[in-house]
Amino acid sequence: MPPIVEARGLTKRFKTTEALAGLDLTAERGQVTAILGPNGAGKTTFIRMVATLLLPDEGTLQVAGIDAIKEPDKVRRAIGLAGQSAAVEGAMSGRENLVLVGRLFGHDTRQAKASAEVVLDLLDLTESADRLVRTYSGGMRRKLDLGASLVGAPELLLLDEPTTGLDPRSRNDLWDAIRSLVSSGTDVLLTTQYLDEADQLASRIAIIDHGKVIADGTPDELKSKAGNDVVEVHVADPAELDRAIAALAPLGCEAPRVDRPTRSIAVPVERGSTQLLEAVRLLDGLNLSVSDIGLRRATLDEVFLSLTGRPAEGEPDPGDGGPASTEKRRRSRRAAA
């Protein structure tokens, strides 16, 4: 079978801004593929193209083996889209919301009810299905919103910042729901600003910057390719932090990264365990009190920073059109459906 998404040479300009500059990206079936990049890198523009809400100026795009430029209606029947804000009706119950979406997909009443039951069970919402959505927690509303995108049994689910604003427990619940979707046969294309989320969920990650894919691989491959091991030290006494920084700096292949509120020093190194032992000897020789010291792999945040030269947040993507209202997001999702 062809990849679930295959883009070649996608280009998109908004007046003088080039949002996509010949983007090439392949997302294979049977997995979560995460798209990372600073805001303004082209993530939203690309997702809107996959959702058939935006046409490229140049290039080709296949979604589920369908030409998304020539046959957008067929693509819309193969995808589901969940945006950044829950677009469900608070004055209706969870079950009523899902049945309504099923009817909008063209199901008859019996089919819509059956699809709603399957989704409620999949997302563990059966017990609360007949409560009004306005009584749901934020995490439950996001799960229901995710469910609304699944009523049509899409081959591909597009998730744009799915856990924005959720508390840690709700995020973990939603992560479990996404894993269940993939195991049941739904492919997922995910954009997120939370790099730990991509690390937890994605089998493959593509990093976009300036409208192009600059790195692509599994989380482990990216960490090995672009990030050094890190000696991390937590100093017990804040007054000794500067002395510890001066002592550890010569060990690193980059300048130490210091977080003063937590009294931590992260030193990227090239000879992991050897330089960890050197760090222990140096700090012990200076009689510095340390509450914790260890060696770890680079995080995706550190890999991201080394590849792009900037953190995962920045200027808005021109394809996003700036802050959107809830109603605009509802219209976008319905168009994709």
C-alpha positions in Angstrom: 0.0 0.0 0.0 1.2 3.6 -0.6 2.2 5.8 2.3 -0.7 7.4 4.1 0.8 10.8 3.2 3.4 11.5 0.5 4.4 15.1 -0.3 6.9 16.1 -3.0 8.1 19.6 -3.7 5.2 21.4 -1.9 5.5 25.2 -2.3 3.2 27.9 -0.9 3.6 31.6 -0.8 1.5 34.2 1.0 2.4 37.5 -0.7 6.1 37.9 0.0 6.3 35.1 2.6 7.2 31.6 1.5 5.5 29.3 3.9 6.6 26.0 2.2 9.7 25.9 0.1 9.7 22.6 -1.8 8.7 20.4 1.2 9.2 16.6 0.8 7.6 14.4 3.5 6.5 10.8 3.7 4.3 9.4 6.5 4.1 5.6 6.5 1.0 3.7 7.6 0.4 2.1 11.0 2.0 4.8 13.2 1.9 8.3 14.6 4.0 10.7 12.5 4.8 14.0 14.4 5.5 17.2 12.6 7.6 19.6 14.7 8.9 23.1 14.0 8.9 26.6 15.3 5.8 28.6 14.6 6.1 30.1 11.2 8.1 27.0 9.9 5.2 25.8 7.8 3.5 23.1 10.0 0.0 24.6 9.9 0.2 25.3 6.1 1.2 21.7 5.5 -1.6 20.3 7.7 -4.2 22.5 6.0 -3.0 21.1 2.6 -3.4 17.5 3.8 -6.9 18.5 5.0 -7.6 20.0 1.5 -8.3 23.4 3.0 -5.4 24.9 1.1 -3.9 24.3 -2.3 -0.2 24.3 -3.0 1.3 26.7 -5.5 3.6 23.8 -6.7 4.3 20.2 -5.9 2.3 17.0 -5.5 0.4 15.6 -2.5 -1.0 12.1 -2.1 -3.2 11.3 0.9 -4.2 7.6 1.4 -3.1 7.0 -2.2 -5.4 9.8 -3.5 -4.3 12.9 -5.3 -5.3 15.6 -2.8 -5.1 18.4 -5.4 -7.2 16.7 -8.1 -9.6 14.7 -5.9 -10.0 16.7 -2.6 -13.6 15.2 -2.1 -12.2 11.7 -1.9 -9.5 12.8 0.5 -12.0 14.4 2.8 -13.8 11.0 3.1 -10.6 9.4 4.2 -9.5 11.8 6.9 -10.6 13.2 10.3 -9.4 16.5 11.7 -9.2 17.7 15.4 -8.0 21.2 15.8 -6.5 23.0 18.8 -9.9 23.8 20.5 -12.7 21.4 21.3 -15.5 22.0 18.8 -18.3 20.2 20.5 -21.7 21.5 21.6 -22.0 22.0 25.3 -25.8 22.0 25.3 -25.9 18.4 24.0 -24.8 15.2 25.5 -21.7 13.4 24.4 -23.7 10.7 22.6 -25.9 13.4 20.8 -22.8 15.2 19.6 -21.4 12.0 18.0 -24.6 11.0 16.5 -25.0 14.5 15.0 -21.5 14.3 13.4 -22.3 10.8 12.1 -25.4 12.2 10.4 -23.3 15.0 8.9 -21.0 12.3 7.5 -24.1 10.9 5.7 -24.8 8.0 7.9 -28.5 7.1 8.5 -29.7 7.3 12.1 -29.0 3.6 12.9 -25.5 3.8 11.4 -24.8 7.1 13.3 -25.8 5.6 16.6 -23.8 2.5 16.0 -20.7 4.5 15.1 -21.2 6.7 18.2 -21.3 3.7 20.5 -18.0 2.3 19.0 -16.3 5.6 19.5 -17.6 6.1 23.1 -16.3 2.7 24.0 -12.9 3.2 22.3 -12.4 6.5 24.2 -13.8 5.3 27.5 -16.6 7.8 27.5 -19.6 5.4 27.7 -20.4 6.2 31.4 -20.6 9.9 30.7 -22.1 9.7 27.3 -25.6 11.0 28.3 -24.3 13.9 30.4 -24.4 17.4 28.9 -20.9 18.2 27.5 -20.9 21.5 29.4 -20.4 19.4 32.6 -17.3 17.6 31.1 -13.8 18.4 32.2 -11.4 19.9 29.7 -9.8 16.5 29.1 -13.1 14.8 28.5 -14.2 17.5 26.0 -10.9 17.0 24.1 -11.5 13.3 24.0 -15.0 13.8 22.7 -13.7 16.2 20.1 -11.3 13.5 19.1 -14.2 11.1 18.9 -16.1 13.4 16.6 -13.3 13.1 14.2 -13.5 9.3 14.3 -17.2 8.8 13.7 -16.5 8.6 10.0 -13.9 5.8 10.5 -11.1 7.8 8.8 -7.9 6.2 7.5 -5.9 9.2 8.7 -6.5 11.4 11.7 -5.0 14.9 11.7 -4.3 16.2 15.2 -3.2 19.9 15.5 -1.9 20.6 19.0 -4.3 18.1 20.6 -3.4 18.6 24.2 -3.0 22.4 24.4 -4.2 23.7 27.7 -4.8 20.3 29.3 -3.5 19.3 32.8 -1.0 16.4 33.0 -3.5 13.8 33.9 -5.8 14.8 31.0 -2.8 14.8 28.6 -1.9 11.2 29.7 -5.5 10.1 29.2 -5.5 11.6 25.7 -2.2 10.0 24.9 -3.6 6.6 25.8 -6.6 7.3 23.6 -4.4 8.1 20.6 -2.3 5.0 21.2 -5.6 3.0 21.1 -6.6 4.6 17.8 -3.3 3.6 16.2 -3.5 0.0 17.5 -7.0 -0.2 16.1 -5.8 0.8 12.6 -6.1 4.6 12.4 -2.9 6.4 11.2 -2.2 9.8 12.9 -0.4 12.9 11.7 0.3 15.0 14.7 1.6 18.6 15.2 2.6 19.7 18.7 4.7 22.2 20.5 5.2 19.7 23.3 8.3 17.8 22.3 7.8 15.3 25.1 4.5 14.5 23.5 6.2 13.7 20.2 8.7 11.6 22.1 5.9 9.6 23.8 3.6 9.1 20.8 5.5 9.2 17.5 7.2 6.4 15.7 8.7 8.9 13.3 9.3 12.7 13.6 9.8 15.2 10.9 11.3 18.6 11.8 10.3 21.5 9.6 12.0 24.8 9.4 11.7 27.6 6.8 9.2 25.5 4.8 11.4 22.4 4.4 12.0 19.1 6.3 15.5 19.5 7.9 15.5 16.3 9.8 13.5 13.0 9.8 13.7 9.8 11.8 12.7 8.0 14.9 13.1 9.9 18.2 16.2 7.8 19.0 17.7 8.4 15.5 17.2 12.1 15.9 18.7 12.2 19.4 21.7 10.2 18.2 22.1 12.2 15.0 21.9 15.7 16.4 22.4 15.6 20.1 25.4 14.9 22.4 25.1 13.1 25.7 24.6 15.6 28.6 26.2 15.6 32.0 23.6 17.2 34.3 24.5 18.5 37.8 22.2 19.9 40.5 24.1 22.0 43.0 22.9 21.9 46.6 24.0 25.5 47.5 22.9 28.3 45.1 26.0 30.3 46.2 28.2 27.6 44.7 26.5 27.6 41.3 28.9 29.9 39.5 32.0 28.0 40.8 30.4 24.7 39.5 29.7 26.3 36.1 33.3 27.5 35.8 34.6 24.0 36.7 32.4 22.1 34.3 32.6 24.4 31.3 35.9 23.0 30.0 34.4 19.5 29.8 31.7 20.5 27.3 31.6 20.6 23.5 29.1 23.5 23.9 28.6 26.1 26.5 26.8 24.8 29.7 23.1 25.4 29.8 22.2 26.8 33.3 18.8 26.9 35.0 19.4 29.1 38.1 16.0 28.6 39.8 16.6 24.8 39.9 20.4 25.2 40.4 21.0 22.8 37.5 23.8 22.8 34.9 23.6 20.8 31.7 26.9 20.2 29.9 26.8 18.6 26.4 29.8 16.2 26.1 31.3 13.9 23.5 32.7 11.2 25.7 29.7 10.5 28.0 30.7 8.2 30.9 34.4 9.3 30.8 33.4 12.9 31.2 30.8 12.1 33.9 33.7 10.6 36.0 35.8 13.7 35.3 32.9 15.9 36.5 32.6 14.0 39.7 36.3 14.3 40.4 36.3 18.0 39.6 33.4 18.9 41.8 34.7 16.7 44.6 38.2 18.3 44.4 36.6 21.7 44.8 34.5 20.5 47.8 31.3 21.5 46.0 28.1 20.1 47.4 26.0 18.3 44.8 22.4 17.1 45.3 22.3 15.1 42.0 24.6 14.3 39.1 24.1 12.0 36.1 24.5 11.3 32.4 21.6 11.4 30.1 20.8 11.4 26.4 19.9 14.7 24.7 16.2 15.5 24.9 14.2 16.3 21.8 14.1 19.9 23.0 17.9 20.0 22.8 17.9 18.3 19.5 15.3 20.8 18.2 17.3 23.7 19.4 20.6 22.5 17.9 18.9 21.9 14.5 16.8 25.0 14.2 18.7 27.5 16.4 15.5 28.5 18.1 12.9 27.0 20.5 9.7 25.4 19.5 7.7 28.7 19.6 8.0 31.8 17.5 6.1 33.9 15.0 2.7 32.7 13.7 2.6 30.5 10.6 1.3 32.6 7.7 -1.0 29.7 6.7 -2.7 29.9 10.1 -4.1 33.4 9.6 -3.4 34.3 13.2 -5.6 33.5 16.2 -8.8 31.7 15.2 -12.1 31.7 16.9 -13.8 28.5 18.0 -16.4 28.9 15.3 -13.7 29.2 12.6 -12.1 26.0 13.9 -15.5 24.3 13.7 -16.0 25.3 10.1 -12.5 24.1 9.3 -13.1 20.7 10.8 -16.5 20.4 9.1 -14.9 21.3 5.7 -12.4 18.5 6.2 -15.1 16.1 7.0 
